[in-house]
Amino acid sequence: VTAAPETRTPVKPWIARMPLGMPPPTPPEAVAQLHLNECPVPPSPKVVAAVAEAAARGNRYPDARAARLSRALADRAGVPADRVVVGNGSDEILRLLAAVTLGPGDSAVMPTPTFPTYRVSTTALGAEAIAVPLTPDGANDVPAMLAAVRSDTRALFVCQPNNPSGTPVPPAMLERLVAETPEHVLLVVDEAYYEFNVADGAPEVLGLLARRRAPWAVARTFSKAYGMAGLRVGYAIVGETALAEALLKVKQAFNVSSMAQAAALAALEDEAYATSVVEACRRERERLVEGLRRMQYRPLPSAANFVSFDYGRPCGPLIAELASKGVMIRDWRDPAWETWVRITIGSAAETDAVLAALEAAR
Ligand SMILES: Cc1ncc(COP(=O)(O)O)c(C=O)c1O
């Protein structure tokens, strides 16, 4: 970690202290892009056509409320449309949820290691991030997270399944979480990998949350199963209209471009595409897991489009060696877990490439 540059700007001290963590770029010569949990295939042709059509009307501002898309998502989820808010990726949704609940003097409970946005948005708002280590098999540790809640806690972030481990919270623990997260805390369930988790037989968190009498929100995305990471559409389904309204108050007016809105609507009309992505991903995940096991690694049980395992020694040199061959994979970006590697599920050719590169690096 390098020292923060001196500044005369009145940057908030808690922001000056934050590390600068940017997602790594993808080199143009990469043969396997398995470091960003992207979808290996382009979006549905119907999505691409919808984007082109919307681009032709790009002189007009997009619908600030994303009303058509919100309604389509609400209908699918079986909730009223005024409880759905669309964002510039689910990353924005998570930041908005933090923005409306957290400030100096507040705290938020979250797992560690996990998706960095919970910590980044909490700290950027001057609130305290209470990070609770994962269970040994990589799941969010629900009893420990519940025990970490304080009277100043305003939000509890659950990553279901967790990135970078891939492990989902077991159903009984989810029930506990929904029942026992105190009423003064917004329970945020980040379901970025929802479509993969459900295909693996996970219960619908939304069904459980519908019975919760205290605040809750679910965050989902078109980035993964719909292959739209570069188009930037995510959404929140929330427990009460007042929370949706709070998110609308603080979001940028035109946060989701007209191309992104049209893309998401087209994607919802081509569910067969997402289903085929999820099925292909599950097949390749199985192949990757088997290949890793043949090399005596023990991958964690993943319900997402990536797999993690303990390499047994610091994985920096391995990642650099694979990168030199154009095979991009990722570490867990946490010094406490420097031996852990995460590999996104890609195409069959990418599975072959990463297995061959790992074998050669042994
Ligand atoms: C757990 C989790 N949440 C949220 C996101 C954000 O996704 P997006 O902003 O593309 O919707 C990601 C992306 O990798 C993620 O892994």
The ligand as a MOL file (V3000), in Angstrom:
LIG
                    3D

  0  0  0     0  0            999 V3000
M  V30 BEGIN CTAB
M  V30 COUNTS 16 16 0 0 0
M  V30 BEGIN ATOM
M  V30 1 C -21.0050 -9.9910 -5.3540 0
M  V30 2 C -21.0920 -8.9500 -6.4050 0
M  V30 3 N -21.9720 -7.9570 -6.2550 0
M  V30 4 C -22.0990 -6.9970 -7.1750 0
M  V30 5 C -21.2920 -6.9810 -8.2980 0
M  V30 6 C -21.4350 -5.8200 -9.2420 0
M  V30 7 O -21.8810 -6.1740 -10.4660 0
M  V30 8 P -22.4550 -5.0810 -11.4650 0
M  V30 9 O -22.1570 -3.7290 -10.9270 0
M  V30 10 O -21.7650 -5.3540 -12.7510 0
M  V30 11 O -23.9310 -5.3330 -11.5090 0
M  V30 12 C -20.3490 -8.0010 -8.4970 0
M  V30 13 C -19.4800 -7.9900 -9.6830 0
M  V30 14 O -18.5880 -8.7530 -9.8650 0
M  V30 15 C -20.2470 -9.0010 -7.5090 0
M  V30 16 O -19.3600 -9.9880 -7.6090 0
M  V30 END ATOM
M  V30 BEGIN BOND
M  V30 1 1 1 2
M  V30 2 1 2 3
M  V30 3 2 2 15
M  V30 4 2 3 4
M  V30 5 1 4 5
M  V30 6 1 5 6
M  V30 7 2 5 12
M  V30 8 1 6 7
M  V30 9 1 7 8
M  V30 10 2 8 9
M  V30 11 1 8 10
M  V30 12 1 8 11
M  V30 13 1 12 13
M  V30 14 1 12 15
M  V30 15 2 13 14
M  V30 16 1 15 16
M  V30 END BOND
M  V30 END CTAB
M  END
